[in-house]
Amino acid sequence: MSKKSDTVQTGDHSNVFVYVATLLIAGAAAVVAFFRRRNA
């Protein structure tokens, strides 16, 4: 929990990284679900 308060100044970069990572994971999950639904 202390690491978050220490990186307040660089929060923008970490937030962007987390946002992009979340988009990639969500996109991959959507693609997998789409193909699974299509095959089934």
C-alpha positions in Angstrom: 0.0 0.0 0.0 2.9 2.4 0.7 4.2 2.0 -2.9 1.2 3.7 -4.3 1.7 6.8 -2.1 5.4 6.9 -3.1 4.7 6.9 -6.8 2.2 9.7 -6.8 4.2 11.9 -9.2 4.6 9.0 -11.8 1.0 8.0 -11.4 0.1 9.1 -14.9 2.5 6.7 -16.6 1.5 3.8 -14.4 -2.2 4.5 -14.9 -1.7 4.6 -18.7 0.2 1.2 -18.5 -2.6 -0.3 -16.4 -5.2 1.1 -18.8 -3.5 -0.3 -21.8 -2.9 -3.7 -20.1 -6.6 -3.8 -19.1 -7.7 -3.1 -22.7 -5.4 -5.8 -24.1 -6.7 -8.4 -21.6 -10.3 -7.4 -22.2 -9.8 -7.5 -25.9 -8.1 -10.9 -25.8 -10.9 -12.3 -23.6 -13.5 -10.9 -26.0 -11.7 -12.5 -29.0 -11.5 -15.9 -27.2 -15.1 -15.8 -26.2 -16.1 -14.8 -29.8 -14.3 -17.7 -31.4 -15.5 -20.2 -28.7 -19.1 -19.1 -29.3 -18.6 -19.3 -33.1 -17.1 -22.8 -33.0 -19.7 -24.1 -30.6 
